[in-house]
Amino acid sequence: MEPIEYQRMAELEADFWWYRALHRCSSDWLTGLQLPAGAAVLDAGCGTGGLLQKLLTEHPLLDFHALEFNPDAATIAGEKTGLPIQVGRIEAMPYSNNRFDAIISNDVLYHANVDEPAAIAELHRCLKPGGHLLVNVPAYEWLRSSHDRHVHSKRRYTASRLRTALTKAGFDLRYCSYRNGLLLPLMALHRLTAGSNKDTSDVEPVAPWLNRLLYTVTRIEQALNNHKLHLPFGGSAKAWAIKP
């Protein structure tokens, strides 16, 4: 990403609706795994540490680790969480085989500097047999906009593409679908009307009332998901996979 994007992330991720919704989803999924105390969990691509900070608070009995490509972001994440953040590439993670009980990787695979097959192979290598992989990626090439230029997107996904990439690497897919489906029309309108010449990404402050409203919509969608009602579209694709 552009260096300024890490600064925006650090400043906004605690309150910005999009980050709050993603972090809430990741924490809820981790709760659903029912990992035992002391289970090792890796945040692969932790950015400036917002998710890791939340997970440390909500899952204090788990053993968290973090990897981040950008040294400045890693420094910020370390300051937020008090954890040592390993600087490195997801395609060559500095961990032994079968190291982790679960790995979370949010919005990493789509980056221009990431070799997708190599990264997924590394995620597979570093998980224990029976270990869980939780992945989130941006959806739909037709949503590509100036935002993607600022965050250095190379690829956007459908659930089918994400499913294929993970199964090809040897994962057993347990779930693969979409997030932010209720907000997809608004997201599409914003992206398509903003054009390709917007000077910043979409990570920017919005009015407090709008921020609250958008987050509330994401919680309504999550409540539908909890009742087995999943929309077949959304602004992001997400997957839960297991290493056999």
Secondary structure as UniProt FT lines:
FT   HELIX           3..12
FT   TURN            13..15
FT   HELIX           17..33
FT   TURN            37..38
FT   STRAND          40..44
FT   TURN            47..48
FT   HELIX           50..58
FT   TURN            60..61
FT   STRAND          63..68
FT   HELIX           71..81
FT   STRAND          86..87
FT   HELIX           90..92
FT   TURN            97..98
FT   STRAND          100..106
FT   TURN            109..110
FT   TURN            112..113
FT   HELIX           116..126
FT   STRAND          127..139
FT   HELIX           141..143
FT   HELIX           146..150
FT   TURN            151..152
FT   HELIX           159..168
FT   TURN            169..170
FT   STRAND          172..179
FT   TURN            182..183
FT   HELIX           184..194
FT   HELIX           208..226
FT   TURN            227..228
FT   STRAND          236..242
//
